[in-house]
Amino acid sequence: MTLLDVKDYAKVFEIHHLGRRIGVFENLSFELYPGDFLLVTGPNGIGKSTLLRCLYRSYRPTAGAAHYQSHYGEIDLARAADVDITLLRREEIGFVTQFLRPRPRVSALELVAEPLLTRGWAWEEAIQEASDWLEAFGLKTDIWHAYPTTFSGGEQQKVNLARALISPRRLLLLDEPTASLDAETRAALVERLDRLKEQGVAMIGVFHQPEEVMVLVDKEIRLEPTNGCVRGIEKELAVCG
C-alpha cells in the first residue's frame, strides 16, 4: 500500500510588503511506499528544503494534496488540522535537519534518550539505547553528560541525529543531515538509515553530497526551473546494493 501519495503539489510565497508572489514549485507528483528512499535533487535555492517543510507542514502548500496513510486512516497533510499534524509528528513523521536546538542544562545522553522515555521505555533501557546511538555516531563518551549548548557544530549534529533517529517513525524527512559531519560519521549515518529502511521506514532526503547515500536510493525527483517556476522530474532508479 502507498504510504504517501503527493499530487500536483505547489508552493507560492506571498511577500505582502512588496506586493509580490514568488513561485517555488508546482505540479509535483510522486508516490512513496514503506521502505522507499526518495532523493530530492536540484540546484541550490530551487526549493528542495521547502518541499520537505511543506510535507512536514512547517509551511502550508499552496495547492495539491499529500495523502498519507496513517495508523488512524488516510489524511491529507496539506489540509489536516494542526492538532492532527502535531499527533503525526509525535508518532509517525520525523524531520531531521543539521541543526540542534538543545534545551539548557539537559545532557546529551538525556536529550537522546528522551524520545524513548516519552514512549514509555524504562530509564535504564532508554539510557543504554541512547549510549549505543551516541557511540555509533562517534560522540566522545567523556562529554555524554555535558550540555550540548557547549558543543561544536559537528558534535551537536551527532546528538541531533541520534535523538531524531532513535525512535523510528514511519516517514522520515531528511534535510541536509550530513552537512557538518566527518566522513566516518556520514558512513555511520548511512548504515543506520539502511537499517531503518529494512524496517520499512520511508524516507525523503536532501543531501549536499548525494553520492554518499545512493546505495539507499530507490527514486529521485529533480527540481528544475520551468517557465519561471519549478517542476519535478521523477525517475525510478535501479536497485542498489
LINZILIN-V693885 format. One line per field, one symbol per residue. burial: # if it has 9 or more other C-alpha atoms within 8 Angstrom, else .. A space follows every 50 residues. Layout:
# LINZILIN-V693885
burial = ???
This chain:
# LINZILIN-V693885
burial = .###########..#.......#######.############...###.. .######.#.#..#######....####.#....#.###..#######.# .....############...#....##.###.###.#.#....#####.. #..###########.#..##########..#...######...#.##..# #######..#.##..##########...####.#.......
